[in-house]
């Protein structure tokens, strides 16, 4: 790991400096990039990943998911639209490969020494007759690591958004010595339980989230355009607070409005908000790539009886789920609490009600591991973090309310404190 001396600036929160174990202080100098975590924190993460590799009989792991690259290295850039990878052996040095113009960024934002970071030439970018991983495979041979790992399995992130079928095909052809296998979100599962340092960053992201939702509430106004509300939200997301500068979220603000409130994941248009309309707002606050999402529903006027009933029923069910969160409970049991509560009101929700959250890049802020739903028997442990969603999408109307939470030693911590109810505006 790099030596980062003369660290003099602390992260701060609304209640004072953050001093969680694993968070690094850094020198705030021109041309410097803040280093968020200590060498010990990165060493612990790598050790846990390697322990899981051993349990899955992997001699090496090829990492392409930008969230996992950030988790292991601290590398943070919008470079993942071109192929990049981290080679993680069970023992020995790590090697990172990216587009040549991005290699310097990898060195500047991560702890990895410069001589372990390589940039492939521009001539390999977006070509029909070759692929960057052809160059990477040759570089691995030059580094002498190919034969070292030809006797075991090498894991690939087969379900990573940025690992293409062509990339897989090239690796298989260029490295016939390797026995490739799916690593099944290996690093994502290591990330499920957060360190104290990560929890504090998520608390910072929560402050940004609250600010963005406040901007949403102020901007959803009769006669104003949906796109103007989205702009106000995005400004608040990036601006952050005095203590926590915001970051770009993995998902843009979602604003299903009017009859469209019966469908999740819609964004915005240039139409104006109309009196009596309902708008579902789902957004996230982001700090140092850690995401804290929140959903709330705003009605411009007096809610209809059916919307009011749906909101109260959903709020009750979500509150019962939150009251049931504690170590030792399974995600299946939380789903049962939700389903039982909804059933008392004559309602049913077929989709999952939550998922694990933390580090994220586009296109998703979920960790793609734990889901809170019937049939998922993951046992909750302290410092797991989830987005728990009460989303009810009916015919031509809907309601959504959610909380980002941490599993505590004996219960639950909600990251935000925004009013958890149907929000009305006259």
matplotlib code that plots the C-alpha trace (Angstrom):
import matplotlib.pyplot as plt

x = [0.0, 1.1, 2.5, 0.2, 2.0, 1.1, -2.6, -4.1, -7.8, -10.6, -14.0, -16.7, -20.3, -23.2, -22.1, -18.4, -15.3, -15.6, -12.9, -14.1, -11.4, -10.4, -11.0, -7.9, -7.2, -5.6, -3.7, -5.9, -3.4, -3.6, -3.6, -4.2, -7.0, -8.5, -7.7, -10.8, -9.6, -6.4, -4.0, -5.3, -8.8, -7.8, -5.6, -8.5, -10.8, -8.3, -7.7, -11.5, -11.7, -8.8, -10.3, -13.5, -11.5, -9.9, -13.3, -14.5, -11.3, -10.1, -6.4, -7.1, -10.0, -10.5, -12.5, -14.4, -17.2, -16.4, -17.9, -15.6, -12.6, -13.4, -13.8, -10.4, -8.4, -10.2, -10.1, -12.9, -13.5, -16.0, -13.7, -15.7, -17.4, -14.2, -12.8, -10.7, -9.8, -8.0, -6.1, -6.2, -4.1, -4.7, -1.1, 1.1, 0.8, -2.3, -2.3, -4.8, -5.4, -7.3, -7.3, -4.0, -5.5, -7.1, -4.1, -2.8, -6.2, -6.1, -2.7, -3.9, -7.1, -6.0, -3.4, -2.0, 1.6, 2.2, 4.3, 1.3, -1.0, -1.0, -2.7, -3.5, -2.9, -5.6, -5.4, -7.2, -10.3, -13.5, -12.0, -13.8, -10.6, -9.2, -10.0, -8.2, -8.1, -5.9, -3.3, -4.0, -3.5, -0.2, 0.9, -0.1, 2.2, 5.0, 4.4, 4.9, 1.6, -0.2, 1.6, 1.4, -2.4, -3.0, -3.4, -6.6, -9.8, -9.8, -13.0, -14.8, -17.6, -19.9, -23.0, -21.1, -22.8, -19.5, -18.1, -19.4, -19.8, -17.0, -14.7, -15.3, -14.8, -11.5, -10.2, -11.0, -9.2, -6.2, -5.6, -6.3, -4.2, -6.9, -10.0, -12.5, -15.5, -18.2, -17.1, -20.8, -20.5, -17.7, -16.6, -20.2, -20.9, -17.8, -19.2, -22.5, -21.3, -19.9, -17.0, -17.4, -15.7, -18.2, -21.1, -19.9, -19.7, -23.2, -24.3, -22.7, -24.6, -27.8, -27.4, -27.0, -30.1, -32.2, -31.1, -32.0, -35.4, -36.1, -35.3, -37.7, -40.5, -39.9, -39.7, -42.8, -45.2, -48.3, -47.4, -43.6, -42.0, -40.9, -37.5, -37.0, -37.7, -35.2, -32.6, -33.2, -32.8, -29.6, -28.1, -28.8, -27.3, -24.0, -23.8, -24.3, -24.0, -21.4, -19.9, -20.5, -19.9, -22.2, -21.3, -23.0, -25.6, -25.8, -29.4, -30.9, -33.9, -37.1, -40.3, -43.3, -46.1, -49.9, -51.2, -47.5, -47.2, -48.5, -45.1, -41.7, -38.5, -39.9, -37.9, -39.3, -40.6, -41.0, -44.7, -45.9, -47.2, -51.0, -53.2, -54.4, -51.5, -49.3, -45.5, -43.4, -39.8, -37.0, -33.4, -30.1, -27.6, -24.0, -20.8, -17.5, -19.5, -21.6, -25.3, -28.3, -31.6, -35.0, -38.5, -41.4, -44.7, -46.0, -49.6, -50.5, -53.7, -56.0, -55.3, -58.0, -59.5, -57.9, -54.4, -54.8, -55.7, -52.9, -50.4, -51.5, -51.5, -48.0, -46.6, -47.9, -46.4, -43.0, -43.0, -43.6, -40.8, -38.4, -39.4, -38.5, -35.0, -32.3, -29.4, -30.4, -33.7, -33.8, -34.8, -37.6, -39.0, -39.0, -40.9, -43.4, -43.9, -44.6, -46.9, -48.9, -49.3, -50.4, -52.9, -54.7, -55.4, -56.4, -53.3, -50.4, -47.0, -45.4, -42.0, -39.1, -39.2, -35.5, -31.9, -28.4, -26.8, -23.4, -20.9, -22.5, -21.9, -24.4, -26.7, -27.7, -27.3, -28.0, -25.2, -26.8, -26.6, -29.2, -32.9, -35.6, -38.3, -39.9, -37.5, -34.3, -33.0, -30.0, -29.5, -29.2, -25.9, -24.8, -23.7, -25.6, -27.2, -30.4, -32.8, -36.2, -39.0, -42.7, -43.6, -47.3, -48.1, -51.8, -53.8, -53.3, -52.1, -49.3, -47.5, -43.9, -42.0, -38.6, -35.8, -32.1, -31.2, -28.3, -28.7, -27.5, -26.5, -30.1, -32.3, -32.3, -30.8, -32.6, -30.0, -32.4, -35.0, -37.3, -41.0, -42.2, -45.7, -47.6, -46.5, -49.2, -49.0, -51.9]
y = [0.0, 3.6, 5.8, 8.8, 11.1, 14.5, 13.7, 16.8, 17.1, 15.1, 14.3, 16.1, 15.5, 17.5, 16.5, 17.0, 15.2, 11.6, 9.5, 6.0, 3.3, 2.9, 6.4, 8.3, 11.9, 13.6, 16.6, 19.1, 20.4, 21.5, 18.5, 16.1, 13.5, 12.7, 9.2, 8.0, 4.9, 3.8, 1.2, -1.1, -0.8, -1.8, -4.6, -6.0, -5.9, -7.7, -10.4, -11.0, -11.3, -13.7, -15.8, -16.1, -16.9, -19.8, -21.0, -21.0, -22.8, -19.8, -19.2, -15.8, -13.3, -10.9, -7.8, -5.6, -4.2, -0.5, -0.7, -3.6, -1.8, 1.1, -1.2, -2.8, 0.0, 3.3, 3.9, 6.3, 7.5, 7.3, 5.1, 1.9, 2.3, 0.9, -2.5, -2.4, -5.1, -5.8, -9.1, -10.4, -13.6, -15.6, -14.6, -12.0, -8.6, -7.0, -5.6, -3.1, -2.6, 0.4, 2.5, 4.4, 7.8, 6.5, 4.7, 7.9, 8.4, 4.9, 5.7, 9.1, 7.8, 4.4, 3.0, 0.7, 1.6, 3.0, 0.1, -2.2, -0.1, -0.5, 1.4, -0.4, 1.6, 3.7, 1.6, -1.2, 1.0, 0.0, -2.0, -4.8, -6.8, -6.8, -6.1, -4.5, -7.8, -9.2, -6.7, -7.3, -11.1, -10.5, -8.2, -10.8, -13.2, -10.7, -10.3, -14.0, -14.7, -16.8, -20.1, -19.5, -19.7, -22.2, -25.1, -23.7, -21.8, -18.1, -16.3, -13.9, -11.4, -13.0, -10.8, -7.5, -4.8, -3.9, -7.3, -8.1, -11.4, -10.3, -9.6, -13.2, -14.7, -12.8, -13.9, -17.6, -17.5, -15.4, -17.3, -21.0, -22.0, -20.6, -22.5, -19.7, -19.9, -17.5, -15.9, -15.3, -11.7, -12.8, -9.2, -8.0, -10.5, -9.4, -5.8, -6.8, -6.2, -2.6, -1.5, 1.4, 3.7, 2.8, 3.3, 6.9, 7.7, 6.4, 8.7, 11.6, 10.4, 10.5, 14.2, 14.7, 12.6, 14.7, 17.8, 16.4, 15.3, 18.7, 20.2, 17.8, 18.8, 22.5, 22.0, 19.9, 22.8, 23.3, 24.9, 24.2, 21.8, 18.3, 18.9, 22.0, 19.9, 17.3, 20.0, 21.3, 17.7, 17.1, 20.4, 19.4, 16.0, 17.4, 20.4, 18.2, 20.0, 22.1, 19.0, 16.5, 17.4, 15.4, 13.0, 11.8, 9.1, 5.7, 6.5, 9.8, 11.1, 9.2, 11.2, 9.1, 11.6, 11.6, 8.3, 7.3, 7.0, 3.5, 2.5, 2.6, 3.9, 6.6, 9.8, 13.2, 15.1, 18.8, 18.7, 20.9, 19.6, 19.7, 20.3, 17.0, 15.0, 12.6, 12.5, 9.7, 10.8, 8.3, 9.6, 9.0, 11.0, 10.1, 10.7, 9.2, 6.7, 5.5, 5.7, 6.3, 6.2, 7.4, 7.5, 9.7, 10.5, 14.1, 15.0, 18.5, 19.0, 16.7, 13.0, 10.8, 8.3, 5.4, 7.1, 8.0, 4.4, 3.0, 5.4, 4.6, 0.8, 1.0, 3.1, 0.7, -2.3, -0.5, 0.5, -3.1, -4.3, -1.7, -2.7, -6.4, -5.7, -7.1, -9.6, -13.2, -12.4, -13.6, -11.5, -14.1, -13.3, -9.6, -10.3, -12.3, -9.3, -7.1, -9.5, -10.2, -6.5, -5.7, -8.6, -7.1, -4.2, -6.3, -5.5, -7.5, -6.7, -9.3, -7.7, -7.6, -5.0, -4.3, -5.0, -4.4, -1.0, 0.7, 1.6, 2.1, 3.3, 3.5, 1.9, 0.7, 1.6, -1.9, -4.4, -7.3, -9.6, -9.8, -9.3, -8.9, -11.2, -14.5, -17.3, -15.4, -16.8, -14.4, -14.0, -10.3, -9.3, -6.1, -3.4, -4.8, -1.9, -2.0, 0.1, -1.1, -0.1, 0.2, 0.6, -0.1, 0.4, 0.1, 0.9, 4.5, 5.5, 4.5, 5.2, 4.7, 5.3, 3.9, 4.0, 3.2, 1.4, -0.2, -3.4, -2.5, -4.7, -5.0, -3.4, -0.8, 2.6, 4.6, 6.8, 9.6, 11.4, 12.8, 12.6, 9.0, 9.7, 10.9, 14.5, 16.9, 20.4, 22.7]
z = [0.0, -0.5, 2.2, 2.6, 5.0, 6.5, 6.5, 8.0, 6.9, 8.5, 7.1, 9.1, 9.8, 11.2, 14.7, 14.2, 12.8, 11.7, 13.2, 12.4, 12.2, 8.5, 7.4, 6.3, 6.8, 3.7, 2.7, 0.9, -1.7, -5.3, -7.7, -4.9, -4.7, -1.3, -0.1, 1.7, 3.5, 5.3, 4.1, 6.9, 5.6, 2.1, 3.4, 5.4, 2.4, 0.2, 2.8, 3.0, -0.7, -0.9, 1.9, -0.1, -3.3, -1.4, -0.3, -3.9, -5.1, -7.2, -7.8, -9.3, -9.8, -12.7, -11.5, -13.9, -11.9, -11.2, -7.7, -6.8, -8.3, -6.0, -3.0, -3.5, -4.9, -4.4, -8.1, -9.1, -12.6, -15.5, -17.5, -17.3, -20.7, -22.1, -20.9, -17.7, -15.2, -12.0, -11.8, -8.2, -7.5, -4.4, -3.5, -5.0, -6.6, -8.0, -11.5, -13.0, -16.7, -18.2, -21.3, -21.6, -21.1, -17.9, -16.4, -14.7, -13.1, -11.7, -10.1, -8.7, -7.1, -5.8, -3.5, -6.2, -7.1, -10.5, -11.7, -11.1, -13.3, -17.1, -19.9, -23.2, -26.4, -28.0, -31.1, -29.2, -28.4, -30.1, -33.0, -34.8, -35.5, -32.0, -28.3, -25.4, -23.5, -26.3, -25.2, -21.5, -22.0, -23.6, -20.7, -18.2, -20.0, -19.9, -16.2, -15.8, -14.1, -16.7, -16.0, -12.3, -12.3, -15.1, -12.6, -11.0, -11.6, -12.5, -11.5, -13.8, -12.9, -15.4, -14.4, -14.2, -16.3, -17.9, -18.8, -22.3, -24.1, -26.4, -23.5, -22.2, -25.7, -26.1, -22.7, -23.3, -26.7, -25.5, -22.2, -23.0, -20.0, -17.6, -16.5, -16.2, -14.0, -12.7, -9.4, -8.5, -7.2, -4.9, -3.9, -3.8, -1.1, 0.9, 0.7, 2.2, 5.8, 6.1, 8.2, 10.6, 8.1, 5.4, 7.8, 8.6, 4.8, 4.4, 7.2, 5.2, 2.1, 4.1, 4.7, 1.0, 0.4, 2.8, 1.1, -2.3, -1.1, 0.4, -3.0, -4.6, -2.2, -2.8, -6.6, -7.2, -7.7, -9.8, -13.1, -12.8, -15.3, -14.2, -15.8, -13.6, -10.5, -11.7, -12.2, -8.6, -7.3, -9.2, -8.1, -4.5, -5.1, -6.5, -4.2, -1.1, 2.3, 4.0, 5.5, 2.7, -0.9, -3.2, -5.9, -9.1, -8.3, -10.1, -11.1, -12.1, -10.1, -10.8, -11.0, -12.0, -12.2, -12.5, -14.0, -14.5, -10.7, -11.2, -12.7, -11.0, -12.6, -14.8, -15.0, -16.1, -19.0, -19.8, -18.8, -15.9, -12.6, -12.4, -9.3, -7.8, -9.3, -7.5, -8.0, -6.7, -6.0, -5.7, -5.5, -3.7, -1.8, -2.6, -0.7, -1.8, -4.0, -1.1, -1.8, 0.5, -1.5, -0.4, -1.9, -1.0, -2.6, -3.1, -3.9, -5.1, -3.2, -1.2, -1.7, -3.0, -0.5, -2.4, -2.3, 1.3, 2.2, 0.2, 1.8, 5.3, 4.7, 3.1, 5.9, 8.5, 6.7, 6.3, 9.9, 11.0, 8.8, 10.3, 13.8, 12.9, 11.7, 14.0, 13.7, 13.3, 11.4, 7.8, 4.8, 4.2, 7.7, 6.9, 3.7, 5.7, 8.1, 5.1, 3.3, 6.5, 7.2, 3.7, 3.7, 6.7, 4.4, 1.5, -0.4, -2.0, -3.5, -5.8, -6.1, -3.5, -0.8, -0.5, -1.3, -0.1, -0.8, -0.5, -3.2, -6.6, -10.2, -13.0, -13.9, -10.4, -6.7, -5.4, -4.6, -6.5, -3.6, -0.8, -1.7, 0.9, -0.5, 0.0, -0.6, 0.3, 3.6, 4.1, 7.9, 8.9, 10.6, 12.2, 9.7, 6.8, 5.0, 2.9, 0.9, 2.2, -0.2, 0.3, -3.4, -4.3, -8.0, -8.7, -11.8, -12.8, -9.3, -6.9, -3.7, -2.7, 0.6, 1.5, 4.0, 3.8, 7.0, 8.9, 10.9, 14.4, 17.3, 18.5, 15.9, 13.1, 12.3, 9.6, 7.8, 7.1, 9.1, 6.4, 7.2, 6.4, 5.1, 2.2, 1.6, 0.7, -0.8, -1.2]

ax = plt.figure().add_subplot(projection="3d")
ax.plot(x, y, z, "-o")
ax.set_aspect("equal")
plt.show()
